[in-house]
């Protein structure tokens, strides 16, 4: 699929430096694959790790901000 994207120069240049990718297309492809992998990893982990805590206590600790 061909798509035309408008990307922020600063953002894409930083991503190319960090990832070592040479083109914006490589960066976008890398990012999409990473996103899909993380989504799959999270969905596979769902329900496998027990959580211990007091949700009511955590909720009461939230600082309320008035509008």
C-alpha atoms as one frame of an Amber mdcrd trajectory, in Angstrom:
protein
   0.000   0.000   0.000   1.311   3.414  -0.866   0.429   6.301   1.411   1.530
   9.870   1.617   2.217  11.036   5.151   3.005  14.463   6.490   5.556  13.997
   9.248   7.269  16.516  11.492  10.894  16.805  10.361  12.227  17.047  13.901
  10.260  14.006  15.009  11.196  11.800  12.064  14.875  12.821  12.243  14.987
  11.985  15.952  13.312   8.634  15.292  15.797   7.846  12.513  18.722   8.607
  14.851  17.297   6.524  17.699  16.329   3.509  15.589  19.234   3.609  13.163
  16.795   3.552  10.252  17.848   5.455   7.135  14.536   6.614   5.702  11.188
   7.819   7.007   9.560   4.767   5.415  11.830   2.434   7.403  10.999   4.316
  10.619   7.237   4.141  10.029   7.387   0.436   9.142   9.516  -0.268  12.229
   7.121   1.693  14.461   4.042  -0.085  13.111   5.606  -3.515  13.604   6.649
  -2.552  17.142   3.121  -1.330  17.930   1.527  -4.539  16.677   4.032  -6.709
  18.549   3.395  -4.851  21.808  -0.367  -5.116  21.342  -0.083  -8.878  20.815
   2.236  -9.241  23.801  -0.140  -7.330  26.065  -3.204  -9.277  24.952  -1.398
 -12.596  25.500  -0.376 -11.525  28.996  -3.919 -10.509  29.969  -5.027 -12.440
  33.045  -1.733 -14.280  33.509  -0.266 -12.062  36.205  -2.069 -11.662  39.518
  -2.490  -8.161  40.848  -2.517  -7.467  44.555  -3.601  -4.140  45.853  -6.426
  -2.084  47.248  -8.166  -0.306  44.399 -10.438   1.661  46.734  -7.411   2.985
  48.620  -5.721   3.930  45.374  -8.830   5.751  44.196  -9.177   7.677  47.446
  -5.581   8.870  47.053  -6.388  10.677  43.775  -6.100  14.417  44.087  -9.193
  16.084  42.687  -8.676  19.099  40.470 -11.409  21.693  40.349 -12.282  23.100
  36.936
